[in-house]
């Protein structure tokens, strides 16, 4: 049996909203094609959460302070969906797990990388199998020149040199699940701002990425639309604030000039009165 056909023993959890039947069927076919056993996890639909539910796990004030905008309901639901897997890992003492979102695509290269897991650095606890840089989805996360290791002639595993955006495909250990649960008690950032930063995690990325976003299926995801609206609002707020600051500095500068002229005039008149008195 070739290595690529060997069974992957690590549990695979796929996040899927019940209503997204097309995405579920897509992932079932994809996993069946590559002989992967998967378990579907019911995603949390953020739009259906009550204000009370949201206030228990999310702080809009912290979000605005941290990233300059509020989180969309889709982003909150997405985070809660991933959190449910971390809780499952802790409750059932699952040592390792693979997490997929349901709008991805991959090929045999994913299996090649997963079969090289014994060649991963000893200290890893979360590896992004799919990722992109913040500016755009078609730009991959840049990695550190110093901390990289070849897995074969094509793929390497490396430390990211920036935030790894995207939670559409990654593998994590129980240790990482516990760290994430601790940090995610109160949401203040999108979920990939937790999984994509190596501040507390021993985070690595596979490069080139072996999981990609399915463009059509991803475009039907409401949270991305909501996020774009909030980002647009954020830019508008930032522009408004900058404009107010510029106006303030301009008026302050004008006032300084007027005040300076007034002081110089006052000094001149004082000297003149003194001259007239003793002159």
FITOR-456069 format. One record per residue: residue in one letter; x, y, z of N, C-alpha, C, O, CB in turn. Coordinates in steps of 0.02 Angstrom, whole numbers, padded with zeros to 5 digits, always signed. Glycine has a CB too. Layout:
REM residues N
AXYZXYZXYZXYZXYZ;...
***
This chain:
REM residues 279
X+00043-00060+00000+00000+00000+00000+00044+00062+00000+00090+00068+00041-00048+00001+00062;X+00031+00108-00047+00070+00170-00049+00054+00213+00011+00000+00207+00041+00056+00208-00115;X+00101+00256+00029+00092+00298+00088+00030+00341+00084-00004+00354+00134+00153+00342+00098;X+00015+00364+00023-00041+00411+00014-00109+00378+00027-00158+00412+00042-00040+00439-00056;X-00111+00310+00022-00174+00275+00033-00182+00251+00105-00233+00222+00122-00179+00216-00014;X-00131+00262+00146-00136+00241+00216-00188+00283+00252-00198+00342+00237-00068+00247+00251;X-00222+00252+00299-00275+00286+00335-00246+00341+00381-00195+00331+00414-00316+00235+00376;X-00280+00398+00382-00262+00451+00428-00300+00438+00493-00361+00439+00495-00280+00522+00399;X-00263+00426+00547-00294+00408+00611-00317+00468+00652-00352+00460+00702-00247+00367+00652;X-00297+00526+00632-00316+00587+00670-00389+00604+00655-00408+00608+00596-00269+00647+00653;X-00431+00616+00706-00501+00634+00693-00507+00700+00654-00470+00748+00667-00539+00639+00758;X-00554+00701+00607-00566+00759+00566-00635+00787+00581-00685+00751+00576-00559+00742+00490;X-00638+00850+00601-00701+00882+00617-00715+00937+00565-00673+00981+00553-00701+00912+00689;X-00775+00934+00537-00794+00983+00486-00851+01026+00512-00904+01000+00531-00814+00947+00419;X-00841+01091+00513-00891+01138+00537-00941+01153+00481-00921+01174+00426-00858+01204+00563;X-01005+01144+00495-01056+01152+00443-01123+01173+00472-01147+01142+00520-01064+01086+00403;X-01152+01225+00444-01219+01245+00464-01269+01195+00436-01262+01172+00379-01235+01317+00439;X-01319+01177+00474-01368+01127+00452-01400+01145+00385-01414+01101+00345-01421+01119+00505;X-01411+01209+00375-01445+01230+00314-01400+01226+00252-01425+01226+00196-01471+01301+00322;X-01334+01222+00263-01287+01222+00206-01277+01151+00180-01223+01122+00188-01220+01254+00226;X-01328+01124+00149-01327+01055+00125-01277+01047+00068-01241+00997+00065-01397+01033+00102;X-01274+01096+00024-01228+01092-00033-01155+01086-00009-01117+01047-00037-01236+01154-00078;X-01138+01125+00042-01070+01123+00068-01055+01056+00101-01000+01029+00094-01058+01180+00118;X-01104+01030+00137-01095+00965+00170-01084+00910+00118-01039+00868+00126-01156+00948+00214;X-01123+00911+00066-01116+00860+00013-01048+00867-00021-01016+00817-00038-01172+00867-00040;X-01026+00928-00031-00960+00941-00061-00905+00910-00018-00860+00877-00044-00948+01016-00070;X-00909+00921+00048-00857+00895+00093-00860+00819+00099-00809+00786+00105-00863+00927+00162;X-00920+00791+00098-00928+00718+00101-00894+00686+00040-00858+00637+00048-01002+00698+00104;X-00906+00713-00019-00877+00686-00080-00801+00694-00079-00764+00649-00100-00906+00722-00142;X-00778+00752-00055-00706+00765-00053-00671+00717-00006-00618+00690-00023-00693+00838-00031;X-00700+00705+00053-00669+00660+00101-00673+00587+00078-00627+00548+00088-00702+00667+00170;X-00728+00570+00047-00736+00501+00021-00685+00488-00034-00656+00434-00037-00808+00491-00006;X-00674+00538-00076-00625+00531-00131-00555+00517-00104-00517+00480-00135-00625+00594-00174;X-00539+00546-00046-00471+00539-00019-00469+00492+00041-00420+00490+00079-00444+00607+00001;X-00522+00453+00049-00525+00402+00102-00514+00431+00172-00476+00404+00212-00472+00348+00088;X-00547+00487+00185-00542+00519+00250-00608+00512+00287-00661+00527+00261-00523+00594+00242;X-00603+00488+00350-00663+00484+00391-00673+00551+00426-00627+00578+00456-00658+00427+00443;X-00735+00578+00421-00747+00643+00450-00808+00643+00495-00852+00600+00489-00756+00695+00394;X-00810+00691+00540-00868+00702+00583-00890+00774+00576-00850+00820+00584-00852+00684+00658;X-00953+00783+00560-00978+00851+00551-00999+00881+00619-01032+00848+00660-01038+00851+00503;X-00978+00943+00629-00995+00980+00690-01045+01035+00671-01032+01074+00626-00930+01011+00724;X-01101+01036+00706-01151+01087+00692-01123+01157+00707-01105+01172+00764-01215+01075+00733;X-01120+01198+00655-01095+01266+00664-01147+01309+00700-01207+01294+00699-01077+01297+00595;X-01122+01361+00731-01166+01409+00765-01182+01465+00717-01138+01498+00690-01132+01437+00831;X-01246+01477+00706-01269+01531+00663-01273+01595+00705-01320+01602+00746-01338+01514+00628;X-01226+01639+00697-01223+01699+00738-01285+01743+00732-01302+01779+00779-01164+01739+00720;X-01319+01740+00675-01378+01782+00665-01436+01760+00709-01483+01799+00720-01399+01780+00593;X-01434+01698+00734-01488+01673+00775-01475+01679+00850-01517+01661+00891-01501+01600+00759;X-01417+01705+00868-01400+01713+00939-01438+01772+00969-01447+01824+00936-01323+01723+00948;X-01459+01764+01030-01493+01819+01065-01440+01868+01090-01381+01851+01095-01536+01792+01123;X-01462+01929+01106-01416+01979+01133-01386+01955+01198-01327+01968+01213-01452+02046+01143;X-01425+01919+01237-01401+01892+01301-01345+01842+01289-01294+01844+01324-01459+01859+01339;X-01355+01797+01240-01303+01748+01224-01238+01783+01202-01183+01764+01223-01327+01701+01168;X-01246+01833+01160-01188+01868+01133-01150+01905+01188-01089+01903+01190-01210+01917+01078;X-01187+01938+01232-01155+01977+01285-01117+01933+01335-01072+01957+01369-01208+02017+01323;X-01135+01869+01338-01100+01823+01384-01031+01805+01359-00987+01791+01399-01141+01760+01392;X-01021+01807+01293-00957+01782+01267-00920+01833+01224-00867+01818+01197-00969+01721+01226;X-00947+01893+01218-00917+01942+01172-00920+02012+01202-00969+02032+01233-00953+01941+01105;X-00865+02050+01191-00862+02119+01214-00851+02165+01154-00797+02165+01124-00805+02129+01266;X-00902+02204+01136-00895+02250+01079-00844+02305+01096-00807+02327+01052-00964+02282+01062;X-00842+02326+01159-00795+02378+01179-00723+02354+01169-00680+02391+01144-00806+02398+01252;X-00709+02292+01190-00641+02265+01182-00624+02255+01108-00567+02266+01087-00635+02197+01219;X-00674+02235+01068-00663+02226+00997-00643+02292+00964-00596+02295+00925-00726+02197+00963;X-00680+02344+00979-00666+02411+00951-00597+02434+00973-00560+02464+00933-00719+02462+00972;X-00580+02422+01036-00514+02442+01062-00458+02401+01031-00403+02427+01021-00513+02434+01138;X-00472+02337+01016-00419+02292+00991-00410+02296+00916-00354+02303+00892-00435+02221+01010;X-00465+02292+00878-00459+02291+00804-00492+02350+00770-00493+02355+00709-00488+02227+00777;X-00521+02396+00810-00549+02456+00782-00620+02451+00756-00645+02498+00724-00507+02480+00729;X-00652+02394+00767-00721+02385+00744-00754+02329+00785-00721+02293+00822-00723+02368+00668;X-00820+02324+00778-00855+02269+00810-00850+02206+00768-00834+02210+00708-00929+02287+00821;X-00862+02149+00798-00866+02086+00761-00935+02078+00732-00984+02100+00762-00848+02025+00806;X-00940+02047+00673-01005+02032+00644-01034+01971+00681-00997+01934+00713-01000+02019+00567;X-01098+01962+00674-01129+01902+00704-01102+01838+00673-01097+01787+00705-01206+01906+00697;X-01086+01843+00609-01056+01785+00575-00989+01766+00605-00974+01707+00613-01048+01799+00502;X-00948+01817+00620-00883+01804+00650-00890+01775+00720-00851+01731+00740-00841+01870+00653;X-00940+01799+00757-00952+01772+00824-00973+01699+00820-00949+01656+00857-01005+01813+00862;X-01019+01684+00773-01042+01615+00764-00985+01570+00741-00980+01513+00764-01098+01613+00713;X-00943+01595+00697-00885+01556+00673-00839+01538+00731-00816+01481+00737-00847+01595+00619;X-00824+01588+00773-00780+01576+00830-00810+01524+00877-00775+01479+00901-00767+01642+00868;X-00874+01530+00891-00907+01482+00936-00907+01411+00907-00903+01362+00945-00979+01504+00950;X-00910+01406+00842-00907+01340+00809-00840+01307+00821-00836+01247+00836-00921+01347+00734;X-00787+01345+00814-00719+01319+00825-00709+01303+00900-00679+01253+00918-00665+01369+00801;X-00735+01346+00942-00730+01336+01014-00763+01270+01035-00738+01236+01080-00762+01394+01053;X-00818+01252+01002-00852+01189+01019-00807+01128+01007-00812+01078+01042-00917+01182+00978;X-00763+01134+00957-00716+01079+00944-00662+01077+00997-00642+01023+01020-00683+01087+00874;X-00638+01135+01018-00587+01137+01071-00615+01106+01136-00581+01069+01171-00563+01210+01083;X-00678+01123+01150-00710+01095+01210-00717+01019+01205-00707+00983+01253-00779+01127+01222;X-00733+00996+01146-00740+00924+01134-00673+00889+01145-00671+00835+01175-00766+00909+01062;X-00620+00919+01121-00553+00890+01130-00536+00885+01204-00509+00834+01227-00501+00933+01094;X-00551+00938+01242-00535+00938+01314-00579+00887+01351-00554+00848+01391-00544+01008+01343;X-00644+00888+01337-00691+00844+01373-00678+00770+01359-00688+00728+01402-00762+00862+01354;X-00657+00755+01297-00646+00685+01277-00573+00666+01275-00555+00611+01253-00678+00673+01210;X-00529+00713+01298-00457+00700+01300-00430+00678+01232-00393+00629+01228-00441+00647+01353;X-00447+00715+01180-00425+00700+01112-00357+00734+01101-00352+00795+01105-00477+00725+01058;X-00307+00694+01089-00238+00721+01088-00224+00764+01027-00187+00813+01032-00189+00664+01089;X-00253+00747+00969-00242+00786+00908-00306+00786+00867-00345+00738+00870-00183+00756+00866;X-00317+00839+00829-00377+00842+00786-00362+00886+00726-00321+00932+00728-00438+00869+00825;X-00398+00872+00671-00395+00913+00611-00461+00949+00605-00514+00918+00612-00379+00869+00547;X-00458+01013+00593-00519+01054+00587-00525+01081+00516-00479+01113+00490-00518+01112+00639;X-00583+01068+00485-00598+01095+00419-00660+01138+00423-00707+01122+00460-00607+01038+00368;X-00661+01193+00386-00724+01226+00372-00751+01195+00308-00714+01160+00273-00714+01305+00365;X-00814+01208+00292-00846+01170+00239-00844+01202+00170-00879+01181+00124-00916+01158+00256;X-00802+01254+00163-00797+01288+00097-00725+01285+00072-00698+01335+00049-00821+01361+00102;X-00695+01225+00076-00625+01217+00057-00618+01166+00001-00666+01132-00018-00583+01196+00118;X-00558+01162-00025-00540+01109-00073-00468+01089-00061-00426+01129-00040-00552+01133-00146;X-00454+01026-00076-00385+01001-00069-00377+00940-00114-00426+00916-00143-00369+00982+00006;X-00315+00916-00120-00302+00857-00161-00255+00811-00123-00248+00817-00062-00271+00877-00229;X-00223+00765-00157-00179+00715-00125-00120+00746-00088-00090+00714-00045-00154+00666-00176;X-00104+00808-00104-00047+00840-00070-00060+00848+00005-00014+00847+00046-00033+00908-00102;X-00124+00857+00023-00141+00860+00094-00122+00795+00129-00094+00796+00183-00216+00875+00103;X-00136+00739+00097-00121+00674+00127-00045+00665+00133-00021+00637+00182-00151+00617+00086;X-00009+00688+00083+00064+00682+00085+00092+00718+00147+00136+00693+00181+00096+00712+00021;X+00065+00778+00160+00088+00818+00217+00067+00785+00282+00108+00781+00329+00060+00889+00214;X+00005+00761+00287-00019+00730+00349+00020+00666+00365+00030+00649+00424-00093+00714+00343;X+00043+00631+00314+00083+00571+00326+00155+00587+00347+00193+00543+00367+00084+00527+00263;X+00173+00651+00344+00239+00674+00366+00236+00704+00435+00283+00738+00456+00268+00724+00316;X+00182+00693+00472+00173+00726+00536+00229+00710+00586+00245+00750+00629+00106+00705+00566;X+00259+00651+00579+00315+00632+00623+00377+00674+00609+00424+00676+00649+00332+00558+00616;X+00377+00708+00552+00433+00752+00535+00421+00824+00555+00464+00867+00544+00448+00748+00460;X+00362+00837+00584+00349+00905+00608+00397+00921+00666+00420+00874+00699+00274+00913+00631;X+00412+00984+00678+00454+01002+00736+00424+00974+00800+00363+00971+00807+00463+01079+00741;X+00466+00955+00847+00442+00923+00908+00396+00967+00950+00353+00942+00986+00501+00903+00951;X+00404+01033+00944+00366+01078+00989+00301+01104+00959+00269+01147+00991+00410+01136+01008;X+00280+01081+00900+00220+01109+00869+00158+01092+00910+00154+01038+00940+00211+01083+00797;X+00110+01139+00912+00045+01121+00940-00013+01146+00897-00071+01128+00909+00038+01149+01010;X+00002+01187+00845-00049+01204+00795-00014+01218+00729+00035+01255+00726-00091+01266+00818;X-00038+01187+00676-00010+01195+00610-00065+01215+00561-00115+01180+00554+00026+01130+00585;X-00057+01273+00529-00105+01295+00479-00091+01259+00413-00037+01267+00383-00103+01372+00469;X-00139+01219+00390-00133+01183+00327-00156+01227+00269-00133+01219+00212-00173+01118+00328;X-00200+01273+00285-00223+01325+00238-00216+01392+00272-00230+01398+00331-00297+01312+00215;X-00195+01442+00235-00183+01508+00265-00171+01560+00211-00156+01542+00154-00123+01506+00314;X-00176+01622+00228-00159+01676+00182-00137+01737+00221-00151+01744+00281-00218+01693+00136;X-00102+01782+00188-00081+01844+00219-00141+01890+00225-00191+01882+00190-00023+01879+00178;X-00137+01939+00270-00194+01983+00282-00218+02023+00222-00278+02032+00214-00177+02030+00337;X-00173+02049+00178-00197+02091+00124-00246+02057+00076-00293+02088+00053-00139+02116+00085;X-00236+01992+00060-00278+01959+00011-00273+01883+00017-00223+01856+00041-00259+01980-00061;X-00327+01849-00004-00329+01776+00001-00280+01742-00046-00260+01685-00034-00398+01752-00012;X-00261+01776-00100-00216+01743-00148-00142+01755-00133-00099+01737-00172-00231+01768-00218;X-00129+01785-00075-00059+01794-00053-00047+01751+00009-00082+01758+00059-00044+01870-00037;X+00001+01706+00005+00013+01661+00062+00051+01696+00118+00087+01745+00107+00052+01599+00039;X+00041+01671+00178+00075+01697+00236+00151+01691+00228+00176+01639+00207+00053+01659+00300;X+00186+01744+00243+00259+01742+00239+00287+01704+00300+00261+01711+00355+00289+01814+00235;X+00340+01666+00289+00368+01626+00343+00438+01648+00360+00472+01682+00321+00368+01552+00325;X+00460+01628+00420+00526+01646+00444+00580+01608+00406+00574+01548+00393+00531+01632+00519;X+00632+01643+00389+00689+01612+00354+00726+01564+00400+00756+01515+00377+00737+01665+00327;X+00725+01577+00465+00767+01540+00512+00734+01477+00539+00768+01429+00555+00785+01584+00569;X+00668+01476+00543+00634+01418+00573+00591+01383+00521+00530+01391+00521+00592+01440+00633;X+00623+01345+00479+00587+01307+00428+00619+01239+00419+00679+01229+00433+00585+01345+00361;X+00579+01192+00397+00602+01124+00390+00567+01091+00330+00506+01094+00325+00590+01083+00455;X+00605+01062+00286+00577+01029+00227+00542+00964+00246+00568+00924+00285+00630+01016+00176;X+00482+00953+00218+00447+00890+00228+00459+00843+00169+00461+00782+00178+00371+00903+00237;X+00466+00871+00109+00485+00834+00049+00513+00885+00000+00532+00940+00019+00424+00794+00018;X+00514+00867-00064+00543+00912-00113+00499+00972-00128+00521+01021-00158+00556+00875-00177;X+00435+00969-00106+00388+01023-00122+00367+01063-00062+00362+01125-00065+00326+00994-00154;X+00356+01029-00006+00326+01062+00052+00375+01070+00110+00419+01029+00121+00266+01024+00075;X+00364+01124+00147+00402+01136+00208+00355+01157+00263+00298+01178+00251+00458+01190+00196;X+00380+01151+00324+00342+01176+00382+00385+01231+00413+00445+01221+00423+00326+01119+00433;X+00354+01287+00429+00393+01345+00450+00354+01388+00499+00292+01384+00503+00415+01388+00390;X+00390+01429+00536+00359+01478+00580+00333+01536+00537+00368+01558+00491+00409+01504+00634;X+00273+01560+00550+00249+01618+00512+00286+01681+00533+00302+01690+00592+00173+01628+00520;X+00299+01726+00486+00331+01789+00501+00279+01845+00509+00297+01903+00521+00381+01808+00445;X+00216+01827+00504+00161+01874+00512+00100+01833+00533+00104+01772+00539+00147+01914+00445;X+00044+01866+00543-00017+01830+00562-00040+01786+00504-00043+01808+00447-00073+01879+00583;X-00055+01724+00519-00082+01678+00470-00158+01683+00469-00191+01659+00516-00060+01606+00483;X-00186+01713+00418-00258+01723+00415-00293+01660+00391-00265+01621+00352-00276+01782+00369;X-00354+01649+00415-00394+01593+00393-00394+01535+00443-00343+01517+00471-00370+01568+00327;X-00454+01507+00453-00461+01448+00496-00494+01392+00457-00528+01350+00485-00503+01464+00560;X-00483+01391+00391-00518+01343+00350-00486+01273+00349-00516+01226+00324-00522+01368+00280;X-00427+01267+00377-00397+01202+00383-00334+01203+00425-00285+01235+00408-00380+01175+00315;X-00336+01167+00482-00277+01165+00525-00279+01102+00569-00331+01070+00576-00273+01229+00570;X-00222+01086+00597-00216+01029+00642-00189+01056+00708-00143+01097+00710-00168+00973+00612;X-00217+01032+00763-00195+01057+00828-00192+01001+00879-00225+00949+00873-00241+01112+00852;X-00153+01013+00930-00147+00967+00986-00192+00990+01044-00216+01047+01045-00073+00961+01010;X-00203+00944+01091-00244+00959+01149-00216+01020+01187-00254+01061+01212-00247+00898+01196;X-00151+01025+01191-00119+01081+01225-00141+01148+01195-00157+01194+01232-00042+01075+01220;X-00144+01152+01129-00165+01213+01095-00239+01227+01107-00258+01285+01116-00152+01208+01019;X-00280+01174+01108-00351+01183+01122-00362+01215+01190-00405+01258+01198-00388+01115+01118;X-00324+01193+01240-00330+01222+01307-00309+01295+01309-00341+01336+01341-00287+01181+01357;X-00255+01312+01273-00231+01381+01270-00284+01425+01237-00299+01480+01261-00165+01386+01231;X-00313+01401+01182-00363+01440+01146-00427+01449+01188-00456+01503+01188-00381+01405+01080;X-00447+01398+01223-00507+01404+01265-00497+01456+01320-00542+01493+01337-00524+01336+01297;X-00437+01458+01346-00421+01508+01398-00425+01578+01370-00452+01624+01402-00351+01495+01429;X-00398+01588+01309-00395+01655+01279-00462+01676+01250-00474+01735+01239-00342+01657+01226;X-00506+01627+01237-00569+01642+01203-00628+01645+01252-00686+01637+01231-00583+01589+01151;X-00614+01657+01315-00669+01663+01363-00715+01722+01346-00776+01717+01351-00642+01671+01435;X-00684+01777+01325-00721+01835+01301-00694+01853+01232-00635+01870+01226-00717+01895+01351;X-00736+01850+01182-00715+01864+01114-00703+01939+01104-00743+01980+01126-00768+01839+01064;X-00648+01955+01071-00635+02025+01054-00603+02031+00985-00589+02086+00962-00591+02057+01106;X-00590+01973+00952-00559+01973+00886-00589+01915+00846-00617+01869+00875-00481+01967+00891;X-00583+01916+00779-00602+01857+00740-00560+01797+00761-00504+01805+00786-00593+01871+00664;X-00586+01738+00750-00554+01676+00774-00483+01668+00747-00439+01641+00782-00595+01616+00755;X-00470+01689+00684-00403+01679+00657-00351+01727+00687-00291+01719+00676-00403+01688+00583;X-00374+01777+00726-00327+01820+00762-00301+01784+00825-00254+01807+00857-00361+01887+00782;X-00332+01728+00841-00308+01686+00897-00267+01627+00870-00213+01612+00896-00369+01660+00939;X-00293+01593+00818-00258+01535+00791-00199+01553+00747-00156+01511+00735-00306+01492+00752;X-00198+01615+00722-00147+01634+00673-00089+01674+00701-00048+01699+00663-00177+01672+00620;X-00085+01680+00767-00030+01717+00799+00007+01672+00847-00024+01637+00887-00058+01780+00835;X+00073+01674+00845+00113+01628+00886+00135+01658+00952+00186+01639+00981+00175+01606+00847;X+00096+01707+00978+00112+01738+01041+00113+01687+01098+00157+01688+01140+00063+01794+01056;X+00063+01642+01099+00058+01591+01151+00063+01521+01123+00080+01474+01159-00007+01599+01190;X+00047+01513+01060+00048+01447+01028+00116+01433+00997+00153+01479+00978-00007+01443+00974;X+00133+01369+00992+00190+01348+00951+00163+01337+00881+00149+01280+00861+00226+01283+00981;X+00157+01392+00845+00121+01393+00781+00168+01384+00722+00222+01413+00720+00083+01458+00774;X+00146+01342+00675+00182+01332+00612+00133+01335+00554+00073+01327+00563+00221+01264+00613;X+00160+01345+00495+00120+01341+00434+00152+01292+00386+00213+01283+00385+00112+01411+00401;X+00111+01260+00344+00136+01220+00290+00139+01264+00228+00091+01298+00212+00091+01156+00278;X+00196+01264+00195+00204+01305+00136+00233+01264+00078+00283+01229+00087+00249+01366+00151;X+00202+01268+00018+00140+01303+00002+00081+01272+00040+00083+01214+00060+00128+01302-00073;X+00028+01311+00049-00031+01286+00084-00062+01228+00045-00064+01228-00017-00083+01343+00093;X-00086+01177+00082-00115+01118+00049-00192+01119+00051-00224+01073+00026-00090+01054+00083;X-00220+01171+00081-00292+01180+00082-00307+01250+00055-00277+01300+00076-00322+01170+00154;X-00353+01253+00009-00373+01317-00021-00448+01329-00008-00485+01283+00007-00359+01318-00097;X-00467+01392-00013-00538+01409-00007-00572+01396-00073-00547+01414-00126-00547+01483+00015;X-00631+01364-00070-00672+01353-00129-00707+01419-00144-00750+01441-00107-00724+01293-00118;X-00688+01450-00199-00710+01519-00213-00786+01526-00214-00814+01571-00183-00682+01542-00279;X-00820+01481-00249-00893+01488-00255-00927+01476-00188-00970+01516-00168-00920+01439-00308;X-00910+01422-00154-00942+01406-00090-00926+01459-00038-00969+01475+00004-00919+01337-00066;X-00866+01485-00039-00847+01536+00010-00885+01600-00001-00901+01635+00048-00772+01549+00007;X-00900+01617-00063-00936+01679-00078-01008+01679-00054-01040+01731-00051-00934+01692-00152;X-01033+01620-00037-01102+01616-00012-01105+01621+00064-01158+01618+00093-01134+01550-00035;X-01047+01630+00095-01044+01631+00168-01059+01702+00193-01023+01749+00177-00975+01608+00194;X-01112+01709+00232-01136+01775+00252-01087+01814+00296-01088+01875+00295-01201+01768+00288;X-01045+01779+00333-01001+01815+00380-00950+01858+00343-00931+01911+00368-00965+01766+00426;X-00929+01836+00284-00881+01875+00246-00913+01941+00223-00881+01993+00224-00855+01835+00186;X-00976+01937+00202-01012+01997+00181-01020+02046+00240-01011+02106+00233-01081+01979+00152;X-01038+02017+00298-01045+02058+00358-00979+02090+00378-00977+02149+00398-01073+02016+00416;X-00925+02051+00373-00859+02076+00392-00839+02134+00348-00811+02184+00371-00806+02021+00389;X-00852+02128+00282-00834+02181+00235-00872+02245+00251-00844+02300+00247-00849+02159+00163;X-00936+02238+00270-00975+02297+00288-00945+02332+00349-00940+02394+00351-01049+02278+00302;X-00926+02292+00399-00897+02320+00459-00829+02351+00446-00812+02403+00475-00892+02267+00513;X-00789+02319+00402-00724+02347+00385-00732+02414+00348-00692+02460+00358-00685+02298+00342;X-00784+02418+00306-00798+02481+00270-00818+02535+00320-00796+02592+00315-00853+02470+00217;X-00859+02515+00368-00880+02561+00421-00820+02583+00462-00813+02641+00481-00933+02529+00467;X-00775+02535+00476-00714+02550+00514-00672+02602+00478-00647+02649+00509-00673+02485+00527;X-00663+02593+00412-00623+02641+00373-00655+02710+00374-00620+02761+00378-00616+02617+00301;X-00722+02711+00371-00758+02774+00373-00747+02810+00440-00737+02871+00442-00833+02763+00362;X-00749+02771+00494-00738+02799+00561-00667+02825+00568-00656+02879+00595-00753+02746+00616;X-00619+02786+00544-00549+02806+00548-00538+02871+00508-00503+02916+00531-00502+02750+00521;X-00569+02874+00447-00562+02934+00406-00592+02994+00442-00563+03049+00442-00596+02924+00338;X-00650+02984+00472-00684+03038+00509-00641+03063+00567-00635+03123+00578-00752+03015+00535;X-00610+03014+00603-00567+03033+00660-00506+03071+00636-00486+03121+00666-00546+02971+00699;X-00476+03048+00581-00416+03081+00554-00434+03153+00533-00395+03199+00543-00387+03041+00495;X-00493+03159+00502-00514+03225+00479-00523+03273+00538-00502+03331+00535-00579+03219+00440;X-00553+03247+00592-00562+03289+00652-00496+03309+00682-00487+03366+00704-00604+03252+00705;X-00448+03262+00683-00382+03276+00711-00346+03329+00669-00316+03375+00696-00339+03212+00714;X-00351+03323+00602-00319+03371+00558-00349+03441+00567-00314+03491+00569-00325+03348+00484;X-00416+03443+00571-00450+03507+00583-00428+03538+00649-00416+03598+00653-00526+03498+00582;X-00422+03495+00700-00401+03519+00766-00331+03549+00763-00318+03604+00788-00402+03462+00817;X-00285+03513+00730-00216+03538+00725-00213+03602+00684-00174+03648+00699-00171+03484+00694;X-00253+03604+00631-00254+03665+00589-00278+03725+00629-00247+03778+00627-00299+03654+00527;X-00335+03716+00664-00362+03771+00705-00314+03791+00761-00306+03850+00778-00430+03752+00734;X-00281+03740+00788-00232+03753+00841-00173+03794+00815-00147+03838+00848-00207+03687+00871;X-00154+03777+00754-00098+03813+00722-00118+03886+00708-00080+03932+00720-00077+03778+00657;X-00179+03895+00682-00205+03962+00669-00208+04003+00733-00189+04061+00736-00275+03959+00636;X-00233+03969+00786-00237+04004+00851-00169+04024+00877-00160+04078+00904-00272+03959+00902;X-00120+03979+00868-00051+03995+00890-00025+04057+00855+00009+04099+00885-00004+03935+00877;X-00041+04063+00789-00017+04121+00751-00051+04184+00776-00018+04235+00787-00031+04111+00676;X-00117+04181+00785-00155+04239+00810-00131+04259+00879-00119+04318+00894-00231+04225+00811;X-00123+04208+00922-00102+04221+00991-00031+04250+00992-00016+04294+01033-00105+04156+01032;X+00012+04225+00948+00081+04249+00944+00083+04322+00924+00120+04363+00952+00121+04207+00895;X+00041+04339+00872+00038+04409+00850+00012+04454+00905+00036+04510+00914-00005+04415+00787;X-00038+04430+00942-00067+04469+00997-00015+04483+01051-00010+04539+01077-00128+04432+01027;X+00025+04431+01068+00076+04438+01120+00130+04488+01098+00152+04531+01137+00109+04370+01136;X+00150+04482+01034+00202+04528+01008+00176+04600+01007+00213+04647+01022+00224+04506+00937;X+00112+04609+00988+00082+04676+00988+00078+04705+01059+00091+04764+01070+00011+04673+00956;X+00060+04662+01106+00055+04683+01176+00123+04705+01202+00129+04755+01238+00027+04626+01219;X+00175+04666+01184+00243+04683+01206+00266+04750+01174+00298+04791+01206+00292+04627+01187;X+00248+04758+01110+00267+04820+01075+00234+04881+01108+00268+04932+01118+00246+04816+01000;X+00170+04876+01124+00134+04932+01155+00161+04947+01224+00165+05005+01245+00059+04916+01160;X+00181+04895+01260+00209+04904+01327+00275+04941+01323+00288+04986+01363+00218+04836+01362;X+00317+04922+01275+00382+04957+01266+00371+05029+01245+00408+05074+01267+00425+04920+01214;X+00321+05041+01203+00307+05109+01179+00284+05154+01236+00306+05212+01242+00253+05108+01124;X+00239+05128+01279+00216+05167+01336+00274+05185+01382+00278+05240+01410+00161+05129+01375;X+00318+05136+01390+00376+05147+01433+00422+05200+01404+00449+05242+01440+00415+05081+01443;X+00430+05199+01338+00473+05248+01304+00442+05319+01310+00478+05368+01322+00482+05229+01229;X+00376+05322+01300+00342+05387+01304+00345+05417+01374+00349+05477+01383+00269+05380+01283;X+00344+05372+01424+00345+05395+01494+00413+05423+01514+00417+05474+01548+00326+05337+01541;X+00467+05389+01492+00534+05410+01513+00573+05445+01457+00627+05472+01467+00574+05349+01538;X+00543+05443+01396+00579+05474+01340+00572+05547+01342+00598+05582+01298+00553+05449+01274;
***
